[in-house]
Amino acid sequence: MAKQNWKPGTLIYPVPAVMVSVGATPEEYNIITVAWVGTVCSDPAMCYISVRKSRHSYEILMKNNEFVINLTNEELAYATDWCGVKSGKDYNKFKEMKLTPQPAEKVKAPIIAESPLSIECRVTQVLELGTHDMFIAEVLNIQADEQFIDPETDRFNMDEAKLIAYSHGHYYKLGEEIGKFGWTVQKKRKH
């Protein structure tokens, strides 16, 4: 198979498309759509978001050092995109998209009530990296929509939440499961 060499770029796709909520007071509340987001460590639970300095939410993040990562789903796809292309300097994104800010349990930033899963984070380190600064944060609490929690296993059902992904400028529904972690080495049960 022939390969081509390309200049270095950001082609690690797909990635989650999340709405990050920030602000310590209702007057300061804002939402920024972020695709540069991910897990850093499992113990302690840590994650990151990367944000351009030019974004309205950047100063709010630097001031408060707290944010909430709100996972998005098919129902939130329009709001996810809109909040990514409009500035909080010009719009109250909660009001414009008819989203509900609710108090977080552990941080001063609000959760988005309509999000299936909200991850409350406190910044531990900011890395200046070029076009974006990376906000590395400890996960302090998670608020999960009860309708997506399996009562038998007490686990969050990602499939039922209908989460969306972002890939090179486009949003996608997630597809069907093709396996689970460790399925390639799992012993087959004899019937």
N, C-alpha and C positions, 0 to 999 in steps of 0.2 A: 504494500500500500504506500503510495507516494504521500509525503508530508511537505508542507510549506512552512518556512520560518516567517513569523510575524514579529513586529516590534512588541515589547512588553506591554501588557494591558490587563484589564480586569475582566477576565472571561471565566471566572469561577461561578457558574450558574447551574441550576436555579438557586435562588436564595429566598428567604422569607421576605415578604413585604409587610412591614409592621408600621403601626402608628405609635410614635413615642409622644407621650403627654408629659408636659413640663409646667412648672409654675407653682409658687408657694401660696398664691392668693388668686381668687377668681379673676381679678383684673389682669393678672399675669399669665393665666392659663393659656397654653398653646399646644398645638399638635403639629408634629413634623413627621412626614413619611420617610422611613429609612429602609434601605435594602442592605446597607453595610452593617450587619448585625450578626451576632453569633455567640456561641458558647466559648468560654476561655478555660474554665475549670469546673469539675464536678464537686470537689470537696476542698475548700468551701465553694458553694455554688457561685459562679461568677460568669459574667457575660460582658459584651461590649457593644457600643454603637459608634459609628464614625460620622462626624458632622462637619460640614464646611464652616469656617469662621464667618462667612458672609450671611449665614442663615440667621433669621430672627431668634430662633430657639437657642442658638449657640451661647449668647450672653446670659440667657436665663439658666442654661445648664451650668455655666461657669459660676454664676452667682449662688445657685442653690445646691449644686452637687447631688441632685436627686432627680430621678425620672422613672417613668413607667413604660415598659415595652408592652404594647397591646397587640396581640396577634389579630390578624384580619382574616375574614372569610368571604365567601362569595357575596353575602349580603352587604358587606362593607367595602366591596371593591371600588365603587364609585367614590365614596368618601376617602378611601385610601389614596386614590390617584389625585383627587381634588386637593386634598391637604398637602400633597407633594408639589403641586404646581402653583399654589397660591401662598402668599406670605401672611404670617400672623401680624405683621406691621399694618396690613391693610384690612384684614378680616378677622372676625371672631369665628374661628373654625368650628368650635363646638356649636355655636348658634347657626351658622350657615349650613352645616351638614346635619343639623338636628341630632347631635350626639350629646350624651348626658355625662357631664363630669361628676364623678362620685369620689368621696374621700378614700384615699388609700389607707391601709392599716399602719404601715411603718414609715412611709415617706410623705413629704409635703406636696408632691405632685399628685394630680388626680388620676384615677383610672378612667377609662372610657367604658361606661356601663354596658354598651352594646358589644364589646369585644368578648369573644369566648374565653379568653385567658389573658390576665394582666399580671405582669411580672414587675414587682416593685424593686427598684435598684438604688443603691447609694454609690456614688463615684469614689473610687479609691485612688485612681491615677488617670492623668490625661497625658497622652503621648502626642506631640506635634509631629505629624508625618508628611506634610506636604499639602495637597489640596484639602485633606480632611484631618481633623484631630480625632484620635480614638479615645473614647471615654470608657475606661475599664471600671466595672462596677461589681459590687457584691449584691447578690440576690437576697433580699431581706424577707420577702413574702410573695406568695402567688395567690391571686384570686381567680378561681375557676367557676365558670357558669355551671350551675348544678345540673342543667339539662343535658350536659355532655359528660357527666360523671357516671360511670357504670356502677350501679348499686352493689353488684356482686363482687367486683374486683376493687372498687374504690379508685379506679384509674380513669384518667381523662381520655375520652374517646376522640382521638384526632380525626378519624374518618367522618364521624357524625358532625363535627364542627365545620366541615367543608372549608378548610384553610386554603389560602391562595399562595402562590409563589410568583416571583418576579424573575424574568430571564431576558436580559439584554434589551430592555425597553418595553417589554410586554408582560402582562399579568396572565397567569394560568391557574386553572383548577388543578388540584392534585389528582393523579390517576389511581388505578387500582393497585393494590398491594401485590408485590411479586415475591416477597419473602420477609422474614423477620431476622433480627440479629442472631447469628449463630445457626441459622437453618441449614447451612451447607455442611455442618459437622454434627448436627443433631441426630441421635440414634433413632431409627425408625421403630415404632411400637409394633409388636407382633399382635395380631388379632386372634 
